Structure formats: structure tokens, C-alpha cells
Amino acid sequence: MPGEIDYKRMLPLMFAVFVNIAGFSLILPLLPFYGKLFGAGAFEVALLFAAYSLGNVFGEIFWGRQSDKWGRRAVLVVTTTGAALTYVAFAYAPGLWLAIGIRIVNGFFGGTLSVAQGFLADASPPEKRAKAMGLFGSSFSVGLAFGPVIGGLLAGAGTTLADFHAPILAAAGLSAITAIWSLLVLRDARAPLGRAAPLPRYREAMHYVVTHGLLLRLFIISFFGIAAFASMEAIYGLWTKANFGWTAENLGFAFIAIGAGGLIIQLFFLQPLVTRFGYGKVITGGLAVLAASMLLQPILRESLVAVLLMGTLMMGHSLTFPSSGALISGTAPPERQGSVMGLLMASNAFGRIVVPPAFGLIYDAGHDAPWYAGAVMIALVVPIALQVAAIGRRPAARTV
């Protein structure tokens, strides 16, 4: 029906997103332990996380454009097949730097968030887009919670490289299932255009953003917040091993808290909070939760609390960044929508690339130091979020 979400296409997409994210997240808790077996320090372990994001930047740009030309379904088949093959290569990487290189290629094939969101936009009318995004986010969060448990269970103690073959090959298998599912079940909601979309005009978008008070503030919040969150993910396994003697299996179960925290917020709290308080206050509150979660980790230093605080860390993340993204999208005019959102994606990815390795060096200087550094980083952007909340109350907010 016109004006309704096309569930015949949306539900298969949600399953594809769930399986694909489960495969991606399956190896996240393994990376610190896998890297250590290659003799990696905290900096190199953080590079294993950042390498995926580096490939992701180029993948999002390339595959998003190609999906207009070939169709969303065709691109998802190609990319998930490529991801499956690179996971196999990663499982048998003979050395650390080759493993990092494979992670870059894996990230390139994994750069399909814009493709999935394009599929979502094709299958839902504008007035139902928020609900469709909620369904999409739920699939993402469930996959994020489900995958690490499988990885941890399959890796066990994770004391030899051979212990990691099974979980990484399981990630390859989940990507292969997504490829087959996409080929056999997914159907494009609109016909391919037969040509690639033009590249985002980043220079024009950057000039527009830096001269627009609200957008500039939101970009700063997104950059530092997402960079800090990615850095905490990168050092979490190292920190818990040093403090509690955790294995990959322990860490896999702990990642349930991350996925569950995001799922709870997206399903039950995000929309009511935005409706009642507005985006600015929700962003500010989310940042406060992020900063408190980081600050309390080294102070409380209990294994159960460490799990709960990672859950609240994800809650803060899920309050802040979907809200800031929605506010950016709603603020940018239609003729600049693509370039501004493309610049946002590139900016956030840049933060995930450059900041986690720096936090790896901070970790080497003192194991608790990254938590304090992350809390300070977030605390510094809270006043900017308060300005966003104030701007949002003005009648002429779009022109500030």
C-alpha cells in the first residue's frame, strides 16, 4: 500500500543485516587475543580494529554508488561473498601486518551500511522512515549481541592461533549465508538506475558545515564521541585480561551487554525521549552516560560492573549518535542531504581510524589511562551539546 513500509522486502533485509552483523561482531572480542599471538602490543591491537574502518571508508563510498548502478541486492551479494573470502584469509594469516592488511580489505567489503540504508529508504515512505530505521537498528543490535558469544565459545581459551580458526571461519560462514540469502530472497524495491551516483561534493559540504553553527557542533560531537567509543572497544579486551584474567570466551559473553544496551534504548526509549525532551537534550544526556561509564570503569574495577558499564556505554552511544545523525539529516536541506551525510560518514570513519591506535599508545603508558582520557574527551564536548540543545529551542535554529 502507498505510504506503508514494504515488509516483504524489509523483513528479509533485517535478517540479512542480523546475520551479517553477527559475523562481523563475532571476531571483535577475539582481536586482542588473536593479535597477542602475533606479538602485538596495544597499539597494534588497536590497528586491527582501525584497519577495518579504513577499508570501510572506501567501501561505503564505492559500494553505495555502485548499488545505484547495479541494484542493492546485487551489491550485497558481491560484498558479502567478498567478506566471506577475506575472513578465510584472515583465519590463516601468517603474520600480524598481513592480518592488518586483510582487515582493510575485509572492511572494504563490509562497507555496505549505506547500501542497506538505501534499501531501507527504497522500501519505506519518508513518513515511516523513523520506524524503518528502528527495525534496522534492532537487527543491528541483536546481531552485535549474538555474534561475540559464538566467537567466544568457539575460541575457548584462545591460547594458540589454531584456536581462532573455528570462530573466524564461522564469521566467513555467516557472511556466506548472507550472500546466499541476498541472492535467493532479497528483492530490490526499485529498479537499478544503470549508472553510479555522483561522488558526494565533500568540499562544498565541508564549507557548508563549518559555516552552519548547528551542523558544525553536531559534527564535532559525532567525531569525538564515536572515536572515543571505538577506542574503548579496542582496549576493553586488553584491560579486562590484565585486570580479571579474561579469555576470549569471557569477553564474548561480556559483549552481550553491548548489544543489549543498544537494543533496549532503540526499541523502548529513544523515540519517547526525543519526543519529550528534543534531540539536543537527548544528545547531552547520552554523552553524560558515555562519560560516566568510562570514568567509573577503573574506579570500581569489578568484573560484573565492567560488563554492566559496557552496557551503559552502549546505551549512551545509542542515545547520542542516532539522535545527532537524525538532527543533521533534518537540518541539512534536500539539495545538500547526500553530500552532508556522506561527509558525516567519512568524518566518523576517520575518527575510528586515527583515534583507537592513539589510545593503544595511551594504554601502554598506563592501563587505566584510556578510560580517563575517553571520559575527558566526552566531557569536553558536553558544553557543545548544551549549545545544540539551546539552538534547538530557537525559532530560527536552521540558520544559526
C-alpha positions as CSV (number, residue, x, y, z in Angstrom):
1,M,0.0,0.0,0.0
2,P,1.2,3.5,-0.7
3,G,2.6,5.2,2.4
4,E,3.3,1.9,4.1
5,I,6.6,0.1,4.8
6,D,7.2,-2.7,2.3
7,Y,7.6,-5.5,4.8
8,K,8.0,-8.2,2.1
9,R,11.3,-6.5,1.4
10,M,12.2,-5.1,4.8
11,L,12.0,-8.3,6.8
12,P,14.4,-10.2,4.5
13,L,16.7,-7.2,4.7
14,M,16.5,-7.2,8.5
15,F,17.5,-10.9,8.6
16,A,20.4,-10.2,6.2
17,V,21.6,-7.3,8.4
18,F,21.3,-9.5,11.5
19,V,23.4,-12.4,10.1
20,N,26.0,-10.1,8.5
21,I,26.5,-8.1,11.7
22,A,26.6,-11.3,13.7
23,G,29.5,-12.4,11.5
24,F,31.3,-9.0,11.8
25,S,30.9,-8.8,15.6
26,L,31.8,-12.5,16.1
27,I,35.5,-11.7,15.8
28,L,35.5,-8.4,17.8
29,P,36.3,-9.9,21.2
30,L,38.9,-12.2,19.6
31,L,41.1,-9.4,18.1
32,P,43.1,-8.6,21.3
33,F,43.9,-12.2,21.9
34,Y,44.5,-13.0,18.2
35,G,46.8,-10.1,17.9
36,K,48.8,-11.0,21.1
37,L,49.6,-14.4,19.5
38,F,51.4,-12.4,16.7
39,G,53.3,-10.5,19.4
40,A,51.1,-7.4,19.0
41,G,51.2,-4.6,21.6
42,A,48.2,-2.4,22.5
43,F,49.0,-0.1,19.5
44,E,49.0,-3.0,17.0
45,V,45.8,-4.5,18.5
46,A,44.1,-1.1,18.1
47,L,45.4,-1.1,14.5
48,L,43.5,-4.4,13.9
49,F,40.3,-2.5,14.9
50,A,41.1,0.6,13.0
51,A,42.2,-1.2,9.8
52,Y,38.6,-2.4,9.3
53,S,37.3,1.2,9.5
54,L,40.0,2.3,7.0
55,G,38.6,-0.2,4.4
56,N,35.1,0.7,5.4
57,V,35.5,4.4,4.3
58,F,36.4,3.4,0.8
59,G,33.8,0.6,0.8
60,E,30.9,2.9,1.8
61,I,31.8,5.4,-0.9
62,F,32.3,2.8,-3.7
63,W,29.5,0.3,-2.9
64,G,26.9,3.0,-2.1
65,R,27.4,4.4,-5.6
66,Q,27.5,1.0,-7.3
67,S,24.2,0.0,-5.6
68,D,22.5,2.7,-7.6
69,K,24.0,1.3,-10.8
70,W,23.7,-2.5,-10.2
71,G,20.9,-2.6,-7.6
72,R,21.1,-3.0,-3.8
73,R,20.7,-6.8,-3.9
74,A,23.5,-7.4,-6.4
75,V,25.9,-5.3,-4.3
76,L,25.0,-7.1,-1.1
77,V,25.6,-10.5,-2.9
78,V,29.1,-9.4,-4.1
79,T,30.2,-7.7,-0.9
80,T,29.1,-10.5,1.5
81,T,30.8,-13.0,-0.8
82,G,34.0,-10.9,-0.7
83,A,33.7,-10.6,3.1
84,A,33.5,-14.4,3.4
85,L,36.6,-14.9,1.4
86,T,38.6,-12.3,3.4
87,Y,37.5,-13.9,6.7
88,V,39.0,-17.2,5.5
89,A,42.2,-15.4,4.6
90,F,42.3,-13.7,8.0
91,A,41.9,-17.0,9.8
92,Y,45.2,-18.3,8.2
93,A,47.1,-15.0,8.1
94,P,50.8,-15.9,8.6
95,G,51.8,-12.6,10.3
96,L,50.5,-9.5,12.0
97,W,50.9,-7.0,9.3
98,L,49.3,-9.2,6.6
99,A,46.4,-9.7,9.1
100,I,46.0,-6.0,9.3
101,G,46.1,-5.7,5.5
102,I,43.4,-8.4,5.3
103,R,41.3,-6.5,7.8
104,I,41.4,-3.4,5.5
105,V,40.1,-5.5,2.6
106,N,37.5,-7.1,4.8
107,G,36.4,-3.6,5.9
108,F,36.1,-2.6,2.2
109,F,33.7,-5.4,1.5
110,G,32.0,-4.6,4.8
111,G,31.3,-1.0,3.8
112,T,27.7,-1.6,3.0
113,L,25.8,0.3,5.7
114,S,24.9,2.9,3.1
115,V,23.7,0.2,0.8
116,A,21.4,-1.3,3.4
117,Q,20.1,2.1,4.4
118,G,19.4,2.8,0.7
119,F,17.5,-0.4,0.5
120,L,15.6,0.7,3.6
121,A,14.8,4.1,2.1
122,D,13.6,2.4,-1.1
123,A,11.2,0.1,0.9
124,S,9.7,2.8,3.2
125,P,8.0,6.1,2.6
126,P,9.5,9.2,4.3
127,E,6.8,9.4,7.0
128,K,7.6,5.8,8.0
129,R,11.4,6.2,7.8
130,A,12.0,6.5,11.6
131,K,10.1,3.3,12.2
132,A,12.0,1.5,9.5
133,M,15.3,2.8,10.9
134,G,14.2,1.4,14.3
135,L,13.7,-2.0,12.8
136,F,17.1,-1.7,11.1
137,G,18.8,-0.7,14.3
138,S,17.2,-3.5,16.2
139,S,18.6,-6.1,13.7
140,F,22.0,-4.5,14.0
141,S,21.9,-4.6,17.9
142,V,20.7,-8.2,18.1
143,G,23.5,-9.2,15.6
144,L,26.0,-7.3,17.7
145,A,25.0,-9.2,20.8
146,F,24.7,-12.6,19.2
147,G,28.0,-12.7,17.3
148,P,30.5,-12.3,20.1
149,V,29.0,-15.1,22.1
150,I,29.5,-17.5,19.2
151,G,33.1,-16.2,18.8
152,G,34.0,-16.5,22.4
153,L,32.5,-20.0,22.7
154,L,34.3,-21.3,19.6
155,A,37.6,-19.7,20.6
156,G,37.6,-21.1,24.1
157,A,40.8,-20.3,25.9
158,G,42.3,-18.9,22.7
159,T,45.9,-19.8,23.5
160,T,47.0,-20.8,20.0
161,L,46.4,-19.5,16.5
162,A,44.6,-22.7,15.7
163,D,42.0,-21.9,18.4
164,F,40.9,-19.0,16.3
165,H,40.3,-20.8,13.1
166,A,36.9,-22.1,14.0
167,P,35.4,-18.7,15.1
168,I,36.8,-16.8,12.2
169,L,35.7,-19.4,9.7
170,A,32.2,-19.2,11.4
171,A,32.3,-15.5,10.6
172,A,33.0,-16.5,7.0
173,G,30.1,-18.9,7.1
174,L,27.7,-16.2,8.3
175,S,28.8,-13.9,5.5
176,A,28.3,-16.7,3.0
177,I,24.8,-17.3,4.4
178,T,24.1,-13.6,3.9
179,A,25.3,-13.8,0.3
180,I,23.1,-16.8,-0.4
181,W,20.1,-15.2,1.4
182,S,20.6,-12.0,-0.5
183,L,20.7,-13.8,-3.8
184,L,17.7,-16.0,-3.3
185,V,15.4,-14.0,-1.1
186,L,16.1,-10.3,-1.3
187,R,14.4,-8.3,-4.0
188,D,15.1,-4.6,-4.8
189,A,12.4,-2.2,-4.0
190,R,13.2,-0.1,-7.1
191,A,15.0,-0.8,-10.4
192,P,18.7,-0.1,-10.7
193,L,19.5,3.3,-12.3
194,G,22.1,1.8,-14.6
195,R,24.7,4.4,-13.5
196,A,26.6,5.1,-10.4
197,A,25.5,8.0,-8.2
198,P,27.9,11.0,-8.3
199,L,30.5,11.3,-5.7
200,P,29.5,13.5,-2.7
201,R,30.8,17.0,-3.0
202,Y,32.8,16.9,0.1
203,R,34.5,20.3,-0.3
204,E,31.2,22.1,-0.7
205,A,29.7,20.1,2.1
206,M,32.6,21.0,4.4
207,H,32.3,24.7,3.7
208,Y,28.5,24.5,4.3
209,V,29.0,22.6,7.6
210,V,31.7,24.8,9.0
211,T,29.6,28.0,8.3
212,H,26.5,26.4,9.9
213,G,26.6,26.7,13.7
214,L,24.3,23.8,14.5
215,L,25.8,21.3,11.9
216,L,29.4,22.1,13.0
217,R,28.6,21.4,16.6
218,L,26.9,18.1,15.7
219,F,29.8,17.1,13.6
220,I,32.3,17.8,16.4
221,I,30.1,15.7,18.8
222,S,29.9,12.8,16.4
223,F,33.6,12.8,15.6
224,F,34.8,12.8,19.2
225,G,32.1,10.6,20.6
226,I,32.3,7.8,18.1
227,A,36.1,7.9,18.2
228,A,36.1,7.6,22.0
229,F,33.6,4.7,21.8
230,A,35.6,2.8,19.2
231,S,38.8,3.3,21.3
232,M,37.1,1.8,24.4
233,E,36.1,-1.2,22.3
234,A,39.7,-1.6,21.1
235,I,41.3,-1.6,24.6
236,Y,38.5,-3.3,26.5
237,G,39.8,-6.9,25.9
238,L,43.3,-5.9,26.9
239,W,42.1,-4.2,30.0
240,T,39.9,-7.0,31.2
241,K,42.6,-9.6,30.5
242,A,45.0,-7.5,32.6
243,N,42.6,-6.9,35.4
244,F,40.4,-10.0,35.6
245,G,42.3,-12.6,33.5
246,W,39.5,-12.8,31.0
247,T,39.8,-15.1,27.9
248,A,38.1,-14.6,24.5
249,E,35.2,-16.7,25.8
250,N,34.6,-14.4,28.8
251,L,34.8,-11.3,26.6
252,G,32.4,-12.8,24.1
253,F,29.7,-13.1,26.8
254,A,30.5,-9.6,28.0
255,F,29.7,-8.2,24.6
256,I,26.1,-9.3,25.1
257,A,25.8,-6.2,27.3
258,I,26.9,-4.0,24.5
259,G,24.3,-5.3,22.1
260,A,21.6,-5.5,24.7
261,G,22.3,-1.9,25.8
262,G,21.8,-0.7,22.3
263,L,18.7,-2.8,21.7
264,I,16.9,-1.6,24.8
265,I,17.5,2.0,24.0
266,Q,16.5,1.7,20.4
267,L,13.4,-0.4,21.0
268,F,11.9,1.3,24.1
269,F,13.5,4.6,25.0
270,L,15.0,6.6,22.1
271,Q,11.8,7.8,20.3
272,P,9.9,8.6,23.6
273,L,12.9,10.6,24.9
274,V,13.3,12.5,21.7
275,T,9.6,13.3,21.6
276,R,9.6,14.6,25.2
277,F,12.9,16.3,25.5
278,G,14.1,17.0,22.0
279,Y,17.3,15.9,20.2
280,G,19.6,18.3,21.9
281,K,18.8,17.2,25.5
282,V,18.9,13.5,24.5
283,I,22.3,14.0,22.9
284,T,23.6,15.8,26.0
285,G,22.2,13.0,28.3
286,G,23.8,10.3,26.1
287,L,27.2,12.0,26.3
288,A,26.9,12.2,30.1
289,V,26.1,8.5,30.3
290,L,29.1,7.8,28.0
291,A,31.5,9.8,30.1
292,A,30.3,8.4,33.4
293,S,30.6,4.8,32.1
294,M,34.2,5.4,31.1
295,L,35.1,7.2,34.3
296,L,33.7,4.5,36.6
297,Q,35.4,1.5,34.9
298,P,38.9,1.9,36.5
299,I,37.4,3.4,39.7
300,L,35.0,0.5,40.5
301,R,37.2,-2.3,38.8
302,E,34.9,-5.2,39.4
303,S,34.3,-7.9,36.7
304,L,30.5,-7.8,36.8
305,V,30.5,-4.0,36.9
306,A,32.8,-3.9,33.9
307,V,30.2,-5.8,31.9
308,L,27.3,-3.5,33.1
309,L,29.3,-0.4,32.4
310,M,29.9,-1.6,28.8
311,G,26.2,-2.0,28.5
312,T,25.6,1.6,29.8
313,L,28.4,2.8,27.4
314,M,26.4,1.4,24.5
315,M,23.2,3.0,25.9
316,G,24.9,6.4,25.9
317,H,26.1,5.7,22.4
318,S,22.7,4.7,21.2
319,L,21.1,7.8,22.7
320,T,23.7,10.2,21.3
321,F,24.6,9.2,17.8
322,P,21.3,8.2,16.2
323,S,19.9,11.4,17.6
324,S,22.8,13.6,16.2
325,G,22.6,11.8,12.8
326,A,18.8,12.4,12.6
327,L,19.2,16.1,13.6
328,I,22.0,16.5,11.0
329,S,19.7,14.9,8.4
330,G,16.8,17.1,9.4
331,T,18.9,20.3,9.4
332,A,20.6,19.8,6.0
333,P,18.5,21.0,3.1
334,P,17.4,18.4,0.5
335,E,19.9,19.6,-2.1
336,R,22.8,19.1,0.3
337,Q,21.5,15.9,2.0
338,G,23.7,13.4,0.2
339,S,26.9,15.4,0.5
340,V,26.4,16.3,4.1
341,M,25.6,12.8,5.2
342,G,28.4,11.4,3.2
343,L,30.8,13.9,4.9
344,L,29.4,12.8,8.3
345,M,30.1,9.2,7.5
346,A,33.6,10.0,6.3
347,S,34.3,12.1,9.4
348,N,33.1,9.4,11.8
349,A,35.2,6.8,10.0
350,F,38.3,9.0,10.2
351,G,37.8,9.2,13.9
352,R,37.6,5.4,14.1
353,I,40.8,5.1,12.1
354,V,43.1,7.6,13.8
355,V,42.0,7.7,17.5
356,P,42.0,4.0,18.6
357,P,45.7,3.5,17.8
358,A,46.5,6.6,19.8
359,F,44.5,5.1,22.7
360,G,46.6,2.0,22.3
361,L,49.7,4.1,23.0
362,I,47.9,5.7,26.0
363,Y,47.1,2.1,27.2
364,D,50.8,1.2,27.1
365,A,51.6,4.3,29.2
366,G,49.1,3.2,31.9
367,H,46.3,0.6,31.6
368,D,43.7,2.8,33.2
369,A,44.6,5.9,31.3
370,P,42.4,5.3,28.2
371,W,39.3,5.3,30.4
372,Y,40.1,8.7,31.9
373,A,41.2,10.1,28.5
374,G,37.9,9.0,27.0
375,A,35.9,10.5,29.8
376,V,37.7,13.8,29.4
377,M,37.2,13.7,25.6
378,I,33.5,13.3,26.0
379,A,33.3,15.8,28.9
380,L,34.8,18.4,26.6
381,V,32.0,18.1,24.0
382,V,29.2,18.2,26.6
383,P,29.1,22.0,26.6
384,I,28.8,21.9,22.8
385,A,25.8,19.5,23.2
386,L,24.3,22.0,25.6
387,Q,24.7,24.7,22.9
388,V,22.9,22.3,20.5
389,A,20.0,22.0,22.9
390,A,19.8,25.8,23.3
391,I,19.9,26.3,19.5
392,G,17.2,23.7,19.1
393,R,14.8,25.9,21.2
394,R,15.3,28.9,19.0
395,P,12.7,29.6,16.2
396,A,15.5,30.1,13.6
397,A,17.6,27.1,14.5
398,R,18.3,26.1,10.9
399,T,20.1,29.3,10.1
400,V,22.3,29.7,13.2
